[in-house]
């Protein structure tokens, strides 16, 4: 059975520069039509920055849409045309002050498939050296170390509830402790 929906028309409902909201008319598999509203997003990276002592570099940051702080992996938006590894390297340095000697792309995930085209590229960074952070204007966060075991426990307790961070931590746990080979 072909489940493909064919775009018949597309209308920009909002363009804020960073995000764009579209409303498309689509032809459904049964021949009827419907509308689909969704957000376009340039994509992002998340970095599992593993220190030589085995701890992860984590962040605590306030997220305005939910009016609260979250514990997260270092992460950031892919700039137009930017290579995803360059984005990961830039975000790790800007937010945490670290550079890494070894980079492994772990996976790609789509966090909001029902209403956005955002993709999240996950990287493992090892061989870290601290060089000093260079936060973007208007960016405020606290950087700290956390063991993978404690991070997994914080997920269970609800102290870590950000989906990109949960996916990344579970992926890393499988690579380091569960027998998954890291991609080459």
VENFEN-V138014 format. One record per backbone hydrogen bond with DSSP energy under -1.0 kcal/mol. NH is the residue of the N-H (numbers start at 1). CO is the residue of the C=O. If there is no record, write none. Layout:
BEGIN
nh->NH co->CO
nh->NH co->CO
END
This chain:
BEGIN
nh->6 co->27
nh->8 co->25
nh->9 co->25
nh->11 co->23
nh->13 co->21
nh->14 co->21
nh->16 co->19
nh->20 co->40
nh->21 co->14
nh->22 co->38
nh->23 co->11
nh->24 co->36
nh->25 co->9
nh->26 co->34
nh->27 co->6
nh->28 co->32
nh->31 co->28
nh->34 co->26
nh->36 co->24
nh->38 co->22
nh->39 co->115
nh->40 co->20
nh->44 co->119
nh->45 co->76
nh->46 co->121
nh->47 co->74
nh->48 co->123
nh->49 co->47
nh->50 co->125
nh->51 co->55
nh->54 co->51
nh->56 co->146
nh->57 co->49
nh->58 co->144
nh->59 co->72
nh->60 co->142
nh->61 co->70
nh->63 co->68
nh->66 co->63
nh->68 co->63
nh->70 co->61
nh->72 co->59
nh->76 co->45
nh->78 co->43
nh->82 co->79
nh->87 co->83
nh->88 co->84
nh->89 co->85
nh->90 co->86
nh->91 co->87
nh->92 co->88
nh->93 co->89
nh->94 co->90
nh->95 co->91
nh->96 co->92
nh->97 co->93
nh->99 co->129
nh->101 co->126
nh->102 co->126
nh->104 co->124
nh->106 co->122
nh->109 co->120
nh->115 co->112
nh->116 co->112
nh->117 co->39
nh->120 co->109
nh->121 co->44
nh->122 co->107
nh->123 co->46
nh->124 co->104
nh->125 co->48
nh->126 co->102
nh->129 co->99
nh->131 co->97
nh->134 co->94
nh->139 co->136
nh->142 co->60
nh->144 co->58
nh->146 co->56
nh->151 co->147
nh->152 co->148
nh->153 co->149
nh->154 co->150
nh->155 co->151
nh->156 co->152
nh->157 co->153
nh->158 co->155
nh->159 co->154
nh->160 co->154
nh->166 co->162
nh->167 co->163
nh->168 co->164
nh->169 co->165
nh->170 co->166
nh->171 co->167
nh->172 co->168
nh->173 co->169
nh->174 co->170
nh->175 co->171
nh->176 co->172
nh->177 co->173
nh->180 co->174
END
